[in-house]
Amino acid sequence: GPISGVNKDIAVLQCHGDCDPLVPLMFGSLTVEKLKSMINPANVTFKTYSGLMHSSSLEEMMDVKQFIDKHLPPVD
């Protein structure tokens, strides 16, 4: 069911390659829809990467860095 309290407003970034042979994109899409039903859907971001298999890419890592920079306080 829905998450209550502070965690319902947590920001989530989910990334998925559209050529992933281990975890098909359809499963990523189903997961993000489930997340949106549990927390504030406005805070859920789902990014797909063209040609990416079950790995990561520079583009994905830059998106992760941007997400961290936006949502986490700087470390001194």
C-alpha positions in Angstrom: 0.0 0.0 0.0 0.9 3.7 0.0 3.9 4.7 2.1 3.0 7.2 4.9 5.0 9.9 6.7 8.1 11.6 5.4 9.1 8.9 3.0 6.0 9.4 0.8 7.7 12.5 -0.6 11.1 10.9 -1.3 12.6 11.6 -4.7 13.3 8.5 -6.8 15.4 8.2 -10.0 15.0 4.9 -11.8 17.1 4.2 -14.9 16.8 1.5 -17.5 18.4 0.5 -20.7 16.0 -0.2 -23.5 18.1 -3.2 -24.7 18.6 -4.9 -21.3 18.4 -8.7 -21.9 18.3 -9.6 -18.2 15.6 -7.2 -16.9 13.3 -6.3 -19.8 12.2 -2.6 -20.1 8.6 -3.7 -19.5 9.6 -4.7 -16.0 11.2 -1.4 -15.4 8.0 0.3 -16.6 5.9 -1.8 -14.3 8.2 -1.0 -11.3 8.0 2.7 -11.9 4.2 2.6 -12.0 4.1 0.6 -8.8 6.4 3.2 -7.2 4.1 6.0 -8.4 1.2 4.3 -6.6 3.2 4.1 -3.3 4.8 7.6 -3.1 4.2 11.0 -4.6 4.2 10.3 -8.4 5.6 13.8 -9.1 8.8 12.8 -7.3 9.4 9.7 -9.4 11.6 10.0 -12.5 12.1 7.1 -15.0 14.8 7.5 -17.6 15.5 5.1 -20.4 18.7 4.9 -22.4 18.7 4.0 -26.0 20.9 1.0 -26.9 21.9 0.4 -23.2 22.0 -3.2 -22.1 22.3 -4.5 -18.5 25.1 -2.0 -17.7 25.6 1.7 -17.3 26.7 4.6 -19.5 28.2 8.0 -19.1 24.9 9.6 -19.9 23.2 7.6 -17.1 26.0 8.4 -14.6 25.7 12.1 -15.4 21.9 11.9 -14.8 22.6 10.1 -11.5 25.1 12.9 -10.5 22.5 15.6 -11.4 19.9 13.8 -9.3 22.3 13.6 -6.3 23.4 17.2 -6.7 19.7 18.3 -6.7 18.4 16.2 -3.9 21.2 15.7 -1.4 23.0 18.3 0.6 26.6 19.0 -0.2 29.2 17.1 1.8 31.8 19.4 3.4 
